[in-house]
């Protein structure tokens, strides 16, 4: 029985995308031909000729979908992440207004389910990969079949453990307010969790404990039924109300893990796809570095 699944890519790296999708086809998707949704801001992939060239080159079933973006109007301009001169990451010029598209990307990935124009809700499973990523060799398993046989609601291609890779200053600066949000959220809804990390955080309440012990997950495989739950809706509503995505550049690598720890008491399943040499998350970054940003930084 065919699994009803799809692949999600949010892209602005036009030079990397065809190579990335081709590597996905050659090393995995040629066995399944799962549909690929390439989402984009502005008009990056509006050109029909460009679309056809990418489809022909990759042999893949691709649908290009433009998705909207807008900065929340209730966040003062001086509180937007790229104006936070109190942060090393911003003060040293590593994150300027010219990278504002990254904040909209964070909003997209933290609000995937039924984001305007998307079709994830039509599928039972979804896989998200970056447009700069490269599959290096034949992946010997089907991500979705594995998830179908496992109890976890989600899995990741790459897990980053803090005892192996300590959070550097850029990561720390991208988590401002995150620890307090988690504590306030758990206490507001009086959530009893089985997560040792969350329960210890409620006792320790320190930034050091948070950064030294938080695990990050990247390139996600979801059972989409997870999104259609009161817990997920509650989580995303509170996260969006906090403004943490635009004030703090909160990424899905941390926020998804925190959701599953709080509400499921478990980590996502670690496929170890990167660790075992099947996938390089930045394999094509040398061709096109930072993702081109949005056209209107005032939007």
ChimeraX attribute file (.defattr): number of C-alpha atoms within 10 A of each C-alpha:
attribute: neighborCount
match mode: 1-to-1
recipient: residues
	/A:1	3
	/A:2	7
	/A:3	13
	/A:4	13
	/A:5	21
	/A:6	21
	/A:7	19
	/A:8	23
	/A:9	19
	/A:10	22
	/A:11	22
	/A:12	25
	/A:13	22
	/A:14	17
	/A:15	14
	/A:16	23
	/A:17	24
	/A:18	21
	/A:19	21
	/A:20	22
	/A:21	29
	/A:22	22
	/A:23	21
	/A:24	23
	/A:25	21
	/A:26	18
	/A:27	19
	/A:28	20
	/A:29	21
	/A:30	14
	/A:31	10
	/A:32	12
	/A:33	14
	/A:34	21
	/A:35	17
	/A:36	21
	/A:37	20
	/A:38	22
	/A:39	21
	/A:40	22
	/A:41	20
	/A:42	15
	/A:43	12
	/A:44	17
	/A:45	19
	/A:46	13
	/A:47	9
	/A:48	10
	/A:49	10
	/A:50	13
	/A:51	16
	/A:52	12
	/A:53	12
	/A:54	19
	/A:55	17
	/A:56	14
	/A:57	13
	/A:58	20
	/A:59	16
	/A:60	21
	/A:61	13
	/A:62	20
	/A:63	13
	/A:64	17
	/A:65	17
	/A:66	19
	/A:67	17
	/A:68	14
	/A:69	18
	/A:70	10
	/A:71	16
	/A:72	14
	/A:73	8
	/A:74	8
	/A:75	13
	/A:76	9
	/A:77	15
	/A:78	11
	/A:79	14
	/A:80	21
	/A:81	26
	/A:82	25
	/A:83	16
	/A:84	19
	/A:85	14
	/A:86	9
	/A:87	19
	/A:88	15
	/A:89	20
	/A:90	18
	/A:91	14
	/A:92	10
	/A:93	11
	/A:94	11
	/A:95	19
	/A:96	15
	/A:97	17
	/A:98	14
	/A:99	17
	/A:100	24
	/A:101	21
	/A:102	21
	/A:103	23
	/A:104	21
	/A:105	21
	/A:106	18
	/A:107	23
	/A:108	21
	/A:109	17
	/A:110	20
	/A:111	19
	/A:112	18
	/A:113	19
	/A:114	13
	/A:115	16
	/A:116	13
	/A:117	11
	/A:118	17
	/A:119	15
	/A:120	20
	/A:121	16
	/A:122	12
	/A:123	15
	/A:124	17
	/A:125	24
	/A:126	23
	/A:127	23
	/A:128	20
	/A:129	21
	/A:130	19
	/A:131	27
	/A:132	29
	/A:133	22
	/A:134	25
	/A:135	24
	/A:136	16
	/A:137	14
	/A:138	15
	/A:139	18
	/A:140	9
	/A:141	10
	/A:142	13
	/A:143	20
	/A:144	22
	/A:145	12
	/A:146	12
	/A:147	19
	/A:148	15
	/A:149	8
	/A:150	12
	/A:151	9
	/A:152	16
	/A:153	20
	/A:154	24
	/A:155	26
	/A:156	25
	/A:157	24
	/A:158	23
	/A:159	22
	/A:160	17
	/A:161	15
	/A:162	14
	/A:163	11
	/A:164	7
	/A:165	10
	/A:166	14
	/A:167	19
	/A:168	9
	/A:169	12
	/A:170	14
	/A:171	15
	/A:172	18
	/A:173	20
	/A:174	19
	/A:175	22
	/A:176	18
	/A:177	16
	/A:178	22
	/A:179	18
	/A:180	15
	/A:181	15
	/A:182	19
	/A:183	16
	/A:184	13
	/A:185	17
	/A:186	17
	/A:187	12
	/A:188	9
	/A:189	9
	/A:190	9
	/A:191	11
	/A:192	13
	/A:193	17
	/A:194	14
	/A:195	18
	/A:196	13
	/A:197	18
	/A:198	22
	/A:199	17
	/A:200	12
	/A:201	19
	/A:202	17
	/A:203	9
	/A:204	12
	/A:205	15
	/A:206	12
	/A:207	16
	/A:208	10
	/A:209	14
	/A:210	20
	/A:211	17
	/A:212	14
	/A:213	15
	/A:214	18
	/A:215	20
	/A:216	22
	/A:217	22
	/A:218	22
	/A:219	21
	/A:220	23
	/A:221	26
	/A:222	23
	/A:223	21
	/A:224	20
	/A:225	13
	/A:226	17
	/A:227	18
	/A:228	13
	/A:229	10
	/A:230	9
	/A:231	15
	/A:232	18
	/A:233	15
	/A:234	12
	/A:235	17
	/A:236	17
	/A:237	12
	/A:238	14
	/A:239	20
	/A:240	15
	/A:241	12
	/A:242	16
	/A:243	18
	/A:244	22
	/A:245	27
	/A:246	22
	/A:247	23
	/A:248	23
	/A:249	24
	/A:250	25
	/A:251	23
	/A:252	23
	/A:253	21
	/A:254	16
	/A:255	22
	/A:256	22
	/A:257	20
	/A:258	23
	/A:259	19
	/A:260	20
	/A:261	20
	/A:262	25
	/A:263	17
	/A:264	16
	/A:265	17
	/A:266	18
	/A:267	23
	/A:268	23
	/A:269	21
	/A:270	17
	/A:271	19
	/A:272	15
	/A:273	18
	/A:274	17
	/A:275	14
	/A:276	10
	/A:277	12
	/A:278	17
	/A:279	23
	/A:280	17
	/A:281	19
	/A:282	14
	/A:283	17
	/A:284	19
	/A:285	17
	/A:286	10
	/A:287	10
	/A:288	15
	/A:289	12
	/A:290	12
	/A:291	17
	/A:292	17
	/A:293	20
	/A:294	21
	/A:295	14
	/A:296	10
	/A:297	13
	/A:298	10
	/A:299	12
